[in-house]
Amino acid sequence: MSTINYSEKIPNNVNLGEDRTLQRALEGWQPNFINWWDDVGPEGSTNHEVYLRTAVSVDPQGWAQFGHVKMRDYRWGIFLNPGDANREIHFGDHKGEKAWQDVPGEHRANLRRIIVTQGDTEPASVEQQRHLGLTAPSMYDLRNLFQINVEEGRHLWAMVYLLHKHFGRDGREEAEALLQRTSGDVDNPRILGAFNEKTPDWLAFFMFTYFTDRDGKFQLAALAESAFDPLARTTKFMLTEEAHHMFVGESGVSRVLARTAQVMNELKTDDAQKVRAAGAIDLGTIQRYLNFHYSVTIDLFGADQSSNAAIFYSSGLKGRYEEGKRTDDHVLKGQTYKVLEVKDGQLVEKDVPMLNALNEVLRDDFIKDSVAGVGRWNKVLEKAGIPTRLTVPHKAFNRQIGALAGIKMSPEGRVVNEVEWAAKKNEWLPSAEDFAFVASLMGRVVEPGKFAGWISPPVMGINRQPVDFEYVRFG
Amino acid sequence: MDMAVEAGIIKQHLIDPEICIRCNTCEATCPVNAITHDDNNYVVRADVCNGCMACISPCPTGSIDNWRTMPLVRAYSIEEQLTWESLPAELSPEELEAAGVSAEAAGDAAADVPAQTQAQAAVDSVEPVFNSAQYGATVPPWSAAHAYTNLFPPKSPTTATVVGNFNCTEAGFDSETHHIVLDFGVVPFPVLEGQSIGIVPPGVDAIGKRHHARQYSVASPRNGERPGYNNVSLTVKRVTEDHQGQPVRGLCSNYVCDLKVGDTVQVVGPFGSSFLMPNHPRSHIVMICTGTGSAPMRAMTEWRRRLRKSGKFEGGKLMLFFGARTQQELPYFGPLQSLPKDFIDINLAFSRTPGQPKRYVQDLMRERAADLAALLKDGASHFYVCGLKSMEEGVVLALRDVAKEAGLDWDTVGAALKREGRLHLETY
């Protein structure tokens, strides 16, 4: 390395070098980002060289470059999918008009809020996962954790770029604030509840990456429809990276199930205590973790009736999932959608204006996708000849946001009283004892090709490397 | 290929529903819209997929990389694939035979190199995208000296004094490259050839934050620009335009090029622990560089020259491939010319000499294929690449082709070079 043109330190496909003011502003933000990474990023990993995927451009050849990189030297870049100069707004009141390259004044506050809320989730998950490196069940899993961490960092960059480029001083201040809030901090927490929850162990991490990163997929997909073209193009590219995060969750839980099923078959038992004694995680605990992460995640979609959601849609800021593939009028006025409420101790459906129910529409899209994945987990049990099946709890279970907030409900969707809730809570949600048990399994296994006793090896390695490849070199 | 088409065989692209997580990346990536999905599965349209492989590397699961030899008339339909819970097994030779496909024709289909006709893509034999970076070593050669790093991290820089600053570009030429000498006095600052240091430009940026350090490779050998003194030299090009040719004034390069003897600068580092030269006396060094990428090459050459003078070397070869737009832009052109031919084998490539065809370092490497092949066969050879990012792929491809033409298996050679710390890539 002879001379570094510092503009290349922030790899980008947005001609950053041509906008000196923006470049300087981002170069000013960068050391604070690195400080944040050093302070609350992956613990004890400074000298590790990790087999990471690094994007150098958005084309298929450029964005999946693999090699060993020190995480702190990972090149967090700014990438937008290629634009289409003639792209039109395809939903809401501005339908048919040209997509915006700049922020229209009247939508400035709402767009900023959307971008800040999305941006706030990215560093939060790094913070939540900070300690997991110390208890990784294998070198392969450790690498996957770090891959997620660096990409969440890059997604933060993506949102910070939009704030700096399009929102002037306010944007720069919001970008600073993204590094000042901290997950779980009592005084200055992250914006959304799920991002202040702890991710105490690897089962929680897999559930988080399955459910909560899947929420990311739906939120990003809805933003990828936005009339604000830079946001649409940024989130499109983020979606390609988000896929790996969901993969870690889906395959992680699958591997836990495979190992549990194996132990159950070896011991010929479905007794949770015997499974636990053999060092595997019993299916009941897995179901309780699922119940918790699912219910916390569906809260992320917001209140079931929201005038903001209606405004965001009608003004073209945020579309629906796969908006372009839907065949309705893309304006949605005069249409209705069914949402749940509790009446006389019973759950009932009621029709509300579709535009106000768009959070619920997105939540239902997510639910459909999640349930299909739980079905794939059940295939693992089915193949192993285990009769138990995992299920997702009722949509109204354990909700903290919207009309269903605080209503005591069984996982099957039956309204229960306080007494029953108190009695059954530990059957439905992970108890302190469950957490303590799972925590007791969290030893560190990082020899290439070796795996902790509670999880099976993956079907194949990363980037077609062997499973026993040296994914992390410890400095 | 003709036979395969006549026999109506395709290599059908399929997605394994057991591994696929339905993340939608393949569908979003596919340039020809060959991939679609329903609530159950993601599937590939056999009549649209052209086997371009764009979907392969973005897939996080590997589920997308599945192919089945099929009689065209029996290709799995979209509707069929949407119902799958697992991938069907490959048809047996008997089943193919029964469908009117001979084993020979099936083999031809599998071996067919990019069958461009849609639905005839024999994808197994399409080469994956070449990724030069994967061959770069992250370990130093076994005989390298131990490198100290980060003695002065960015949070606590040290101070050096400028004791020399020469424009080593031909006078009157508008592109300037400077040779800067920095003295550390009594501050410990040990560096090895191939390492770099950071210079912190003074002042603050637009929002009042201190500037970051800019990194430069050391151009002097381990015992100093002036032997026995605690000093280092750098090769710095004055940046007046960006990579796209737009005018831009490089903050740090202009600061460094304008330094006067006696000025002090803030320095961080040293950095780098793998781009290091071998010490054992029969090791060969092949250096490939452009522009200021010559700095580490100069350092290594000069160290070898000093060793040779003291009689400590035993015939390890030095070979240099050096590229620039014109002769005037080559730093150290004069001194290079005066090195003895039996000491270093110099190959210069100029891409913008008026009236001459453009020549790049990789063109010269191909011309010297016979010598490079001999070096590739020798486990004592080390390859160093430093310069503009755009050269890296061409250089590694040239090495690969030289190896292949010499009957070497590049996968084996390339992997050994990487594993043994014998191929180092440093591009920017």
Interface residues (C-beta under 8 A of the other chain):
Chain A: M1 S2 T3 I4 N5 Y6 S7 E8 K9 N15 G17 E18 R20 T21 R24 A25 E27 G28 Q30 P31 E49 P60 Q61 W63 A64 Q65 F66 G67 H68 R172 K217 A221 K236 L239 T240 E242 A243 H244 M246 F247 E250 S251 K368 D369 A372 G373 R376 K379 V459 M460 N463 R464 R473
Chain B: E18 I19 I21 R22 C23 N24 T25 A28 T29 D39 N40 M53 A54 C55 I56 S57 P58 C59 P60 T61 G62 D65 E85 V129 N131 A133 Q134 G136 T138 S196 D205 A206 I207 K209 H212 R214 Q215 Y216 S217 T235 V236 K237 V239 D242 H243 Q244 Q246 V248 G250 L251 C252 S253 G272 G291 T292 G293 S294 A295 P296 C386 G387 E426 Y428
